[in-house]
Amino acid sequence: MSESTNATTWAPNYGAVTHINCVYPISGTYGLMPRLLFYVTLVAAIFGRSREWLIIGALVSALTYAGTAAIHMMTLVRSRVGVFDLDIMVSWAILSTGALGYIGMMHWSTTLRNSRAKVVMILWGILVGMGLIFGRALLFDAVLSPPEPACYSTDGKLLVWPVELISSGFNCTYKCFGLSRPLRQRSEIQAVPHRMLDNKYTHLALVLVGPIQFAAYAAISLDSLEHTPSIMCQRYVMAYLLRDGNGYRQEEMTKVVYKASMESWYGGYFVLLGYVRRVRWSWIKLLWASLLLPWLMLSFAIDVLCLPLMVTNIVLNEVTLLSGGFPVNEADVAIGQWGPVVSACLVVIAACVNKGLEWWELRQKRRRESRIGDGVGEVEEVRIDSGEKREEEAGDGQTIGVVKPKLAHVQTLRDMED
């Protein structure tokens, strides 16, 4: 039987299939359970600001997972043409959530922002931002390969995997079965209906691409500040919009913006926008305002709405991944799916046990210090009593010079045995 386009033929799990595209299934490490674990640990790292001993494990888990996804995204630059790697979509979901979560952690978690881990977070943000740049190029700039006619066997079975070509019932094949990509094997290639990659759900993950790309910029930039415009944004606004001879010097305005940002959240934004309202406009300044004011307002909106945007991004991406019916290398009951969840639970248990032991040792130390303090008091009383007795025995005698004090005898177990 040659290449068939008969829409009435029923293919298992896919229904009537006329055209297919070749894909690499979602890797096991990007399955549903590991993704949910990443979302939970990321939220815990943002809101667990007062429980550093508990969230450190969650933070490490989230950072390593998203960092690995960023490096993986960079290796997938050739994995959209010919055979589409579904890991691109999952990596985009992870990295976009991580970029929005980065802003939340750096701007909303005072514990993290004021700790030495801030440098590590900045480096992680740069890595995630670079991964998003590669992901954006893969999802928007690369064109999906045209579909191929579906191939059926003599008994009406759809050709899905290359290993099925061993059967003599297939007299056709797909061109994409002969392609190979880095970090993948040809045996992993799977033929799926073309509608799976082009339906009403596949574009939901791209709705928030604008805020996500700005979050990627905020993650990469080193001049971003918490709850205030970035240093570069302030310099451009002051240099090209506020230099109008009103008597305000750039240094003074910088100090005012900094002071306002330190006194209240988003005070720097309000002061800067207040200055802009009093600008003497010209055509040149209108041109600069068309570039700088959207930057200023978008940074303000992302800072305020980063957490709601993160939740919305998670929902849209998961609807896309779960409603699309994309194939996964591992089932939900496989060790690769629930193993990371168990590992995270063990880390939390270990942190709780360690904190409990630390609390117990501190309590025991305080008890010992309290007992030692009580013992010192008794020794001093004995010294005073013995001194009074010596004075009574000495009568009116007087000792001249340095007198070496005699230590009081403290009863021991040996004395009790005697």
Rosetta blueprint (number, residue, H / E / L):
1 M L
2 S L
3 E L
4 S L
5 T L
6 N L
7 A L
8 T L
9 T L
10 W E
11 A E
12 P L
13 N L
14 Y L
15 G E
16 A E
17 V L
18 T L
19 H E
20 I E
21 N E
22 C E
23 V E
24 Y E
25 P L
26 I E
27 S L
28 G H
29 T H
30 Y H
31 G L
32 L H
33 M H
34 P H
35 R H
36 L H
37 L H
38 F H
39 Y H
40 V H
41 T H
42 L H
43 V H
44 A H
45 A H
46 I H
47 F H
48 G L
49 R L
50 S L
51 R L
52 E H
53 W H
54 L H
55 I H
56 I H
57 G H
58 A H
59 L H
60 V H
61 S H
62 A H
63 L H
64 T H
65 Y H
66 A H
67 G H
68 T H
69 A H
70 A H
71 I H
72 H H
73 M H
74 M H
75 T H
76 L L
77 V L
78 R L
79 S L
80 R L
81 V L
82 G L
83 V E
84 F E
85 D E
86 L L
87 D H
88 I H
89 M H
90 V H
91 S H
92 W H
93 A H
94 I H
95 L H
96 S H
97 T H
98 G H
99 A H
100 L H
101 G H
102 Y H
103 I H
104 G H
105 M H
106 M H
107 H H
108 W H
109 S L
110 T H
111 T H
112 L H
113 R H
114 N L
115 S L
116 R L
117 A H
118 K H
119 V H
120 V H
121 M H
122 I H
123 L H
124 W H
125 G H
126 I H
127 L H
128 V H
129 G H
130 M H
131 G H
132 L H
133 I H
134 F H
135 G H
136 R H
137 A H
138 L H
139 L H
140 F H
141 D H
142 A L
143 V L
144 L L
145 S L
146 P L
147 P L
148 E E
149 P E
150 A L
151 C L
152 Y E
153 S L
154 T L
155 D L
156 G L
157 K L
158 L E
159 L L
160 V L
161 W L
162 P H
163 V H
164 E H
165 L H
166 I H
167 S L
168 S L
169 G L
170 F L
171 N L
172 C L
173 T L
174 Y L
175 K H
176 C H
177 F H
178 G H
179 L L
180 S L
181 R L
182 P L
183 L L
184 R L
185 Q L
186 R H
187 S H
188 E H
189 I L
190 Q E
191 A E
192 V E
193 P E
194 H H
195 R H
196 M H
197 L H
198 D L
199 N L
200 K L
201 Y L
202 T L
203 H L
204 L H
205 A H
206 L H
207 V L
208 L L
209 V H
210 G H
211 P H
212 I H
213 Q H
214 F H
215 A H
216 A H
217 Y H
218 A H
219 A H
220 I H
221 S L
222 L L
223 D L
224 S L
225 L E
226 E L
227 H L
228 T E
229 P L
230 S L
231 I H
232 M H
233 C H
234 Q H
235 R H
236 Y H
237 V H
238 M H
239 A H
240 Y H
241 L L
242 L L
243 R L
244 D L
245 G L
246 N L
247 G L
248 Y L
249 R L
250 Q H
251 E H
252 E H
253 M H
254 T H
255 K H
256 V H
257 V H
258 Y H
259 K H
260 A H
261 S H
262 M H
263 E H
264 S L
265 W L
266 Y L
267 G H
268 G H
269 Y H
270 F H
271 V H
272 L H
273 L H
274 G H
275 Y H
276 V H
277 R H
278 R L
279 V L
280 R L
281 W L
282 S L
283 W H
284 I H
285 K H
286 L H
287 L H
288 W H
289 A H
290 S H
291 L H
292 L H
293 L H
294 P H
295 W H
296 L H
297 M H
298 L H
299 S H
300 F H
301 A H
302 I H
303 D H
304 V H
305 L H
306 C H
307 L H
308 P H
309 L H
310 M H
311 V H
312 T H
313 N H
314 I H
315 V H
316 L H
317 N H
318 E H
319 V H
320 T H
321 L H
322 L H
323 S H
324 G L
325 G L
326 F L
327 P L
328 V E
329 N L
330 E L
331 A L
332 D L
333 V L
334 A L
335 I H
336 G H
337 Q H
338 W H
339 G H
340 P H
341 V H
342 V H
343 S H
344 A H
345 C H
346 L H
347 V H
348 V H
349 I H
350 A H
351 A H
352 C H
353 V H
354 N H
355 K H
356 G H
357 L H
358 E H
359 W H
360 W H
361 E H
362 L H
363 R H
364 Q H
365 K H
366 R H
367 R H
368 R H
369 E H
370 S H
371 R H
372 I H
373 G H
374 D H
375 G H
376 V H
377 G H
378 E H
379 V H
380 E H
381 E H
382 V H
383 R H
384 I H
385 D H
386 S H
387 G H
388 E H
389 K H
390 R H
391 E H
392 E H
393 E H
394 A H
395 G L
396 D L
397 G L
398 Q L
399 T L
400 I L
401 G L
402 V L
403 V L
404 K L
405 P L
406 K L
407 L L
408 A L
409 H L
410 V L
411 Q L
412 T L
413 L H
414 R H
415 D H
416 M H
417 E H
418 D L
